[in-house]
Amino acid sequence: MRLLFIGSNQVKLTLQEALKDHAEIFSDIAMLNNGNIDICICELSDSFGSSKIPANTIVPIFVYINTRSKDILDSLKNYRISGILQPPINSIAFMSKAQTIIKTAVPDGVDFDKIKIKILAKAESIPMLPRFVDKLITMTGKGVTEGSIDDVSREIRKDQGISGRVIRMVNSSFFGLRQQVNSIDRAIVLLGFQAIKSLALAASAGSYYNKQFAMYNSTGPVLWQHAYTTALIAEMLASELGMDTDSLYLAGLFHDIGKTIMVDFLVQEVASAEDERRQLGIDHAEVAWLVVRRWKLSEDICTAIRHHHMRSTGEPDASMLLHYANLLAKVITADNSELSLMYEVADKLRLTNEGRVQIMARLDTIYQASEVQI
């Protein structure tokens, strides 16, 4: 049995001694949702509170109680716990209960290993990004020259599908241009290279959603719009926090790219990453991580995409920012129903009151932009 332990080294050593003949114990949290962990054990102590307990996983969770704090123990009611451990550990009783839980957690007849091999093979065969997209990404964070703009503009024009999508987006009511734009060069003159660069990246992402998504109870255009909205919000939050806006825009744009692969293997409708793991033993965030690594996107982008469904704690980073951009993109509406979530976002990302107010004001603009059709 493979166990993931979250807690102190002292308790980890205690577990290793008690379970040495029964289980391997790991501490890498990234292993939690990759299908290689059977049970997660979380220490609950004065130093390790319930906030350390993973919230988005189907892996059965046991809690090792190492505290008498009533407040900490009361916080357990907010989590789905499979079992409680207290010192000294009865290894035989624990293993018996753990094996029973594991057996009932996995659907009968499902060979996750075989399914995952097929999914991973498909992830490896997904088309590479268009050549001009590689050039745009290479330009991220670097100085943009007139020559490089001409070069990218020329590459966009070569791809008639992408070029057409960009022109349609430029001519949408959101940009409010007084005259019809019929060329990429003219669009760059009117809106600037940065805007056209972002639209070209968004248009390229749209090409991966040209298929049916009934198992997600959605459509390709709807999923693309969510990705685009997430990208815009991630870019905005990154700007507010002084982080790399280009990288977070890309992370938002491709955070759900795994769904374009997963949908070909799902046999029942899913509404969450947990549903995906129950059916296939892997979720779209993990598959997306494999895809963007193959595309050689930066490690920060890859990691943020992989963890965008995990509620992280500590200092705001790319993963936390993308997590909240994704949540905001799901609730953003014209009537500001995302208001309550915005307070949590402001707290976790440590935004000032002024920053929160500015972001709330800009969300309405992003809502309008998200209505752009590909």
N, C-alpha and C positions, 0 to 999 in steps of 0.2 A: 504494500500500500504506500502511496506517495502523499505525504502530508505537507501542507504549507503552514508555517508557524509565524505569527505576527506577535512580537513581544520582546521581552528582555533575554539577553544571552543566558542568564542564570536559569530561567525557566526552560529555555530551549535545551540546555544541558540536562535538566531533570527529565524532560520528555524523551530525549535521545537515550538516556539510560533505561527508562521504564519501557520504552517501545523498541529497543535495539534489535530484537529478534522478529519484529513484526512490520516495521515501517521505515521508509526513508523520509527524512525531514529536511525541508528546504525553507529558505527565507526570502526568495526573490518574488516580490508581489506581482511582477510581470507574468509569472507562470500561472497565475490564478485562473485565467480564462482561456488558456491555450489548449485545454483538453488533457493536460498531463497531471493534474492534481485531483486527488480523490476526496480529500477532506481538508478543511482549513480550521486551524485552531488559533483562536485569538486570546491573548492574555488580557484579563481585565484587572487592573490594579490602580493604585494611586498615580502611577506614572503612565499607564496605558489605559486611557479611557475608552468608552464605547465608540468614539469618533473614529477609532482605528479599525472598527469592524467593517469589512467591505459591504457596500449596500447593493451593488449591481452584479450579482453572481448567482449561478445555480449550484455552485459547489456547496455541499452541506457544511455548515459552520458550527463548531463547538467552541464554547467559551471556557477558558481556564480561569476560575475565580481566585484572585489573589489579593482581595481587598474586603474590608467590612463597611466601606462607604455606602450608605443607603442611597444617596443621590446617584452614584455610579451604577449600582445594581438596578435602581428604578429605570434607568435609561435603556435597559435591555428590552423593555416592552416595545421599543421602536424598531426592533430588528427581528428577522426570522432566524431563530436559533434552533439547531437540531439536537443539541445536547449540552450539558454542563459538566465540567470537570473540576474537581477540587483535590488538593493534595491530602494524603498520598494517592497516586494514580493506580487504579486497578486495571492493569493492562489487558487482562482477559475480558473483563466486562466492557471496557472501552472498545476493543477490537470487534467484539460480538455485535455491539450496537452500531458501530461504524459500518461494518460490512452489510448489515441489514438495511441501513439507510441508503448506502450506495446502490444496492441491488434494486431498491424500489425507486430510486431517482432516475435510473436509465430505462427508457422504454424497451420492452421486450423485443428482441430480434433486430435491434438497431446496431449495426457495426460502425461505430463512429470512425474508427481508423480508416476503413475503406472509403467512407464518404469524404473524410477530410483529404485523403490522397487525391480524390477526383477534383475536389474544390481547389486544392493547392495547384494541381496541374492546370486547371483552367485559369487560375490567377497568373500563372507563369506565361500563359499564352495570350493574355489580354493585349490588344494592340498598343504599341508604344505611343507616347504623345507625338503629335505632329511635329515636324522639324522646327517650325517657327515657334512652337510653344517652348521647346528646349532652349531656343535662343532668348525668348522672353524671360525664362527662369534664370538663365545664365546672367542676364542683365540685372537681375534683382539685386538691389543694394549697391550697384555700381553706377558710375557716371554715365549718363546717356548723351551720346554725341549725335550730331546731325546725320552722320554716316550710318550709325547703328539704327537710327529711326528709319532711314530709307531702306536699309537692309531688311528690317522686320516688316515694314509696310509691303515690300516686294514679296516676301514670303507669304503674308496673309492673302494678298491678291491671287497667289497661285492656287490657294485652296478655296475654290468657289463656294463650297458649303459653308465654311467658317466665315468667309468674307460676306456672304449673303446674310448670315445671322447677325454679324456685327452691324451691318447697314440697317437691318430691321430694328435692332435695339437702339441705334443712334436716332432713328426717326420716330421712336416711340414718344408718347406725350410727356413722359417723365423729363426728357431733356428740353422740351419746349423750344426747339429750334424753329425759327421763322421760315426757313426754306428747306426743301427736301434735299437730303444728302445722298449722293449717288456713288461716291468713291471713298475708299479708305483714306487717301491722301487728304481729301476735303474734310473728312471727319476728324483727322488729327489736327488740322488747322483750327477747326471750330472748338473742339473739346480738349485738345491737348493729348500728348502721347500717353501719359499715365492713365487717363480715362479709357483710351482705346486699347491700351495694353490689358487693362482689367477686363474689358468687354470681350476681347479676343480670347483670353483665358477662359472666361465663363462660357463663351460659345463653343470652345473646344471640349469643355466638360460635357456640354449638352449632347454631343455626338454619342456618348456612352450610354445614354438613357433612351435610345431609340428601340425600345422593346416593351413587352407587356410586364406589368408589375402587379398582377391581380393578387398574388400571394402576400403582397404588402398592403392590399386594399388601397392601392394608389395607382398613379400613372407616371410615365416617364417625365412629362412636363412638370408635374407637381413635385416630384422628387428633385428635378433639376432646380426648380424655383426655390425649394428649401435649401439646397446646397449653395445657390447664389446668395440667398438672404443671409445664410450663416457666414459666408465669406465677407459680405459687407459689414455685418455686425462685428465679426472678429477683427476686421481691419480697423473699424472705429474704436473698439476697446483697446486694441494694440496702440493706436495713436494716443489715446488718453493716458496709457500707462508707460509710454515711451519705449514700447517694444517694436520689433521688426514688423511693420505693417504688411509688407509684401509676403513674407513667410506665413503670417497668420491668415492672409487672404487666400493663399494657396491651400493651407490646411483646411479652411472652411469649405473651399470649393470641392475638395476631393475627400472629405471626411466620410462620406457615405458611398464611395465608389465600390466598396465591397458588396453592396446590395445588387449591383449589376451582375455580379457573379453568383451570389447566393440564391437569387431568385430562380435560377435554372435548376436548383436542387430541392427547393422547398416543396412539400406535398400538402401542407396545410397553411392557412393564413397565419401570419405572425404579426404581433403588435409591439414587440420589444426585442432587445438583444437576448434576453433570457429565453424567449420563445425560440429564437434561432438556435441557441445552444441545446435546448431540449430536443429539437428535431435533428440537428446536424453535428452537435458537439463542438461547434465553433460559431463565432458571430461575425457580423459584417465589419466591425472595427478591426478585428484581427486580420481579416482578409484584405481590407483596405490597406493596412500596414504593409502587408506583403507586396501589394501592387505598387504603392508609392516608393517602397524600397527598390523594387525592380526598375522603377523610373528614375532612380538615383536622386530623389529629392533629399533635401538636407535632413540630418538626423533629428533636429528639433521638430520639423514638420511631421516626420514619420512617427515619432513618439507621441506627439499631440493627437494625431489621428488615431493611433492605437488605443489611447486612454480617454477618448472624448466622452465615454459613458461613465467614467469613474469620478466620483466626487473626491478630489484631492484636498489636502489641508496644507497649511504652511504658507510660505511666500507665494504670491501669484506667479505663475509661469505659463508657458504656452499651452500646456495640457489643461490647466484650470480655465484659462481664457476661452479655449475652444469649447470646453464643456458647457460654459454658460452662454456662449454665442449660439450653440446648437439649441439649448433650451429656449432662449429668447426667440430664436427663429421659428420655433414651433408655436409660440403663443402670440407673436406680434400681429396686431390687428389695427384697424383704423381707429378703434375706440379705446386704445391704450389698456387693454385687459392684461398686459404684461407688467402692470404697475407693481403688484405684490412681489413678483419674482425679481424685479429691479432692485428692491431693497436688499434681498439676499446677495445679488450680484455685487452691489455696491459694498456690502460688508466683506464678502470673501475676497474681492479684488482690491479692497482698501481704497475705494474711491472717495474723494472729498464730496461734500454736499454739492458744491459747485459742479464737480465733474459728473455727479449723478444727474443733476438737472439738465446739463448740456446733452448728456447721452439720451435722456428721455425725449428731449426736443428733436434730436437727430433720428430717433427711431421712426418717427413719422415719415421722414424723408426716405429712409430705407424701406419702409413699407411700400411707398409709391414705386421705388426702384424695383422691388421684388415682383411687381405686377408686370414687368417687361416680359414679353413672350419671346421664345426662341423659334 
